[in-house]
Amino acid sequence: MKFAAAVLFSLTVLACHAQTILAPTNHVELFNGRDFSEFTFCMKANADPLQIWSVTNGVIHCNGAAVGYLRTQQGYRDYVVTVEWRFRKVTPKANNTGVLVHMQLPDQVWPPCVQNQGKSGRQGDLFVMAGAECKEHLWQNANTPVALRGGPNEKAVGEWNTNVTVCAGNNVQAVINGKLLNEITGCTVTNGFIGIQSEGADFEIRKMFLEPLKK
């Protein structure tokens, strides 16, 4: 019953907020290396996003001081999204971010989507958020992730990590530094915007791009 309700919920959201959804056929740079002109923001309590997010020397910096996200203005389906990022520092309760895929409207903290966890020590956990669902998560608490398989594959704080999310139909995979750590199937959201969380961590992003699925 829970899974059927989630399917109905996702179809309702997509019907209400229809837009052109692209499946990339070539390499797509999501971050132009200069500014946020390709993105929009949603921050909790109407926090000023430009006090949280900045671009310096071709690198995005998020100080994590307010909760929210930036996201693409274009929606996508069936792609591989790569984010190269690193923590500037990590302290208790200031160590969390994530890559959000299949984000739905309206903008809110948080929208229905899938999160490839970016929290220090847990990169590769997969969350289905705000009513989204998948087969591996049925009957679990909404705040419980589908846990990564085996141990983490992260580099030390200050070093660059490569977080890859493979979105193929209703399946999502998490690949951290070249190692497949997780996969969920039967997701009730299968397309939408792509975003990055601000949730306490002080981190930088130097690359954010899409590639087509491998045939």
N, C-alpha and C positions, 0 to 999 in steps of 0.2 A: 504493500500500500504506500509506504514512504517513497519507494522508487518511482511508482506511477505518478504520485503527486508532484515529485520533483520534475519529472518529464513534462507534465502539464504546465508547471510553473515556468520552465525554461522556454517552452514554445510560446507562452503568453508574452514573456518579456521580449522575445525576438520579433513577434508579430507587431508589438506596440512600437518598436524602435527599429524598423526596417531601414537598412541603408545598403549601399553597395559594399559587399565583402570581397576582398581580393585574395586570391591564392597566388603567391609570388611565383614567377617563372624564372626570375633572375635574382642576383644578389641585390638586397635593398638595405641601404644605410638608414637606420631609424634616427640616429643622432648625427647631425651635420658637422659636429666638431666646433661649432661657433656659438649657438644659442638654442633657445627652446621653441623656435618657431614651428616645429613639427609636433609639438606636444601641447597638452592642456593639463591643468592641475585641479585636484580636489583635496582640500585640506580641512581637517576637523576644526570646528569653532571659528571658521573663516580666517584662519591664520594666513598671513601674507606668504605666499609660496616663495617669493624672491628673498625672503629672510631665511628660508630653509634650503633652497636649491640655488646653485650658481654654476657658472662655467668659467674656468680659468685655464689658459694654455691648452685648450682642446680637451679638457677633462671635466666631467660633471662632478660636482661635490654636493653631497647631502649631509647636513649636520644633524639630522634626526630630531631637531628640537620640537617639532610638531608632527602629529600623526596625519597621514594622508598618502597621496600618490601623485606621480605624473603619469600620463598615458598618451599613447598615439592618438591622433585625430582620425586616422584611418583604421577600419576594422579589417581583420585578416582571418584566414582559415588555412589549414593544411600547410604547415611551414616548420622550419627549424629556426628558433630565435636564440642567438648567442649574446650573452652579456659578459664582458670582461670587467671585473670589479675587484676592489680590495678594501678592507677595513683600514682606516687610518689609526684607529685605536678601538679597544673593546673593554668595556667595564660592565659590571652586573646591571641588567635592565637597560643597557645601551649597546645592544649587540644584535639588533634584529632588523631585517629588511626582507625583501622577496621579489621575485619576478612574477607578475600577474599576467595570465593569459585568458583569452575568451571572456574579457570583461564586458559586462552588460550595462546598459543605461537603466535608470538615471544615475549620474555620478553621485556616489555616497560612500561613506566609510563604514562598511565595505560593500562593494557591489558583488552580485553573483559572478564567480570566476573560479579559476584554478590557480593556486599559488605554488610555484617551485620555491620552497623555503630558502631564504638567504641567511637565516640566523647562524651566528658563529657556532660551529660544531654540529649543525643540523642541516647543512645544505644538502638537498636531495629529498627531504621530506616533502610530501605533496598534500596540500590542503584543498578541499572543496569548500567554497565559502558562500555564506549568505543565501543558502537554499540550493546551490548547485549540489550535485551528487554524482557518485560513481559506484560501480559494483563492489569495489574493495572496501568502501566506506559505509555500506548499508548497516543500519542499526547502531552506528557509533555516534558518540557525542559530536556536535558540530565543531567543537574546538579540538578534536582529536585528529591528528594527521594520519595519512597512510605512511607509515614509517619507512625510511630508507632501509635498503637491504644491506646487511653487514655494517661495517664501520664507515665513518665519514672518510672523504677523500679530499679534504681541504688543505690548503697551504697555510703557512704561518701568517699571523696577523701582520699586515704590511706588504705581503706578497700578493700578486695578481692571481685571482681565480677565474676560471672559465666555467660559467654556468650556462648549460644548454638545455632548452626545453623543446622537445619534439612533439608537435601537435599534428596528429594524423587521424582525421575523422573524429571519432569519439574516444580516442586513446591519447594519453599524454605520458611521455617519458621524461625523466630527469637524468641528465648526464653531467657529472661534475668532474672537471679536469680530465675528460676523456673516458671516464668510467661510468657505465650505466648503473645507477643506484636505485632506480624506482620506476614503476610503471602502473598506471591506472587505466581501467577500461570502462566502456559504457557511460562516459561522462554525459551529463544532461546539457552541458554547454559545449558547443563545438566550434564557435567562432566568436569574434569580438575584438575589442581593443587590447593592446599590450601595454603593461605599465610596470612601474617600479615603486615599491613601498618606501615610505618614510615612517619608521617605527622605532626610533631611538638610536639606531646605529649611525656612526660617523663614517661615511664611506665615499669612495670615488668610483666613477665609471669611465673607462677610456674607449670602450667600443660597445655598440649595441646594433645588431644587424640581423636581417632575415636571409635565409637561403631556402630554395624550394626543397620539398621532400625528395629523397633519392628514389629513383624508379627501380 
